[in-house]
Amino acid sequence: QVQLVESGGGLVQPGGSLTLSCAASRSIFSIYAMGWYRQAPGKQRELVARITSGGFTDYADSVKGRFTLSRDNARNTVYLRMNSLKPEDTAVYYCNALSSYTSDNYWGQGTQVTVSS
């Protein structure tokens, strides 16, 4: 059963923008934080941005000032707006949700973001 539904990936030119969305199923209990990780070929998965239930955000240094993470609590949905995209942003992006009830991490299936001219 899909519990994190991702959308918005695709191909964009350098300097362009893209928005990723992730909707969490109500079956995920007591979400503490939601966010996005990414993994490029040959590299480790890394945190891109996350937001807590209290509204606090955390960004990787490489995306600060370019990416903005927001949430819609009523819909259990987070949005990652990516501006001024660079080729090095190319990766598979994975939505993540952390449950404070079970301490489990939930992962989306991944969506490809390719930044290329």
C-alpha positions in Angstrom: 0.0 0.0 0.0 1.4 3.4 -1.0 1.6 5.7 2.0 3.6 8.5 0.6 2.4 9.8 -2.8 5.0 11.9 -4.7 4.5 14.0 -7.7 6.3 16.8 -9.6 9.5 15.3 -10.8 10.8 15.8 -14.3 13.3 17.4 -16.6 14.1 21.1 -16.2 16.8 23.4 -17.6 19.5 24.9 -15.4 18.1 28.0 -13.7 14.6 26.7 -13.9 12.1 25.7 -11.2 10.2 22.7 -10.2 7.9 21.8 -7.4 7.6 18.4 -5.7 4.6 17.4 -3.7 4.2 14.6 -1.2 1.0 13.5 0.4 1.0 11.2 3.4 -1.7 8.7 4.0 -3.7 9.0 7.2 -2.5 5.5 8.0 0.8 7.0 9.1 0.4 7.7 12.7 1.5 10.9 14.4 3.9 12.3 11.9 6.8 14.2 13.6 8.5 15.4 10.5 8.2 15.2 6.7 10.7 16.1 4.1 12.8 15.2 1.1 16.0 13.3 0.6 17.9 12.8 -2.6 20.3 10.3 -4.0 22.5 10.7 -7.0 24.3 7.8 -8.7 27.4 6.8 -6.7 26.5 9.0 -3.8 24.8 8.5 -0.4 21.3 9.6 0.2 21.2 13.0 1.8 18.7 15.2 3.4 17.5 18.0 1.3 14.9 19.6 3.5 12.5 18.7 6.3 9.8 20.3 8.3 8.5 19.3 11.7 5.0 19.2 13.1 5.8 22.5 14.8 6.7 24.2 11.5 10.5 24.3 11.9 12.5 23.7 8.7 16.0 22.4 8.1 17.8 22.7 4.7 21.0 21.3 3.3 23.6 24.0 2.9 23.6 23.3 -0.9 20.0 24.3 -1.3 19.6 27.1 1.2 18.2 30.2 -0.5 17.0 28.2 -3.5 14.6 25.6 -2.1 11.6 26.2 0.0 9.7 23.6 2.0 6.1 24.2 3.1 3.3 22.1 4.4 -0.5 21.8 4.4 -1.4 20.2 7.6 -5.0 19.6 6.7 -3.9 17.5 3.8 -0.8 15.9 5.3 1.1 17.3 2.3 4.5 18.9 1.9 5.7 20.9 -1.0 9.3 21.5 -2.1 9.7 24.5 -4.4 13.0 24.3 -6.1 14.3 27.4 -7.8 17.5 28.2 -9.6 18.1 24.6 -10.2 21.6 23.3 -11.0 22.8 20.2 -12.8 24.2 19.0 -9.4 20.6 18.9 -8.1 20.0 16.0 -10.5 19.0 13.0 -8.4 16.2 10.7 -7.3 14.2 12.5 -4.7 12.5 10.6 -2.0 9.8 11.8 0.3 10.2 10.9 3.9 7.9 10.9 6.9 8.9 10.1 10.5 6.3 8.8 12.9 6.7 9.8 16.6 4.4 7.0 17.6 6.3 4.1 16.0 9.7 5.8 15.3 9.4 4.3 11.8 10.6 6.1 8.7 8.3 6.0 5.7 9.6 6.4 2.2 8.1 7.4 -1.1 9.0 5.4 -4.2 11.2 8.2 -5.5 10.8 10.7 -8.3 13.5 11.6 -10.8 14.6 15.2 -11.0 17.0 15.9 -13.9 18.5 19.4 -14.5 20.0 19.6 -17.9 20.1 21.8 -20.9 
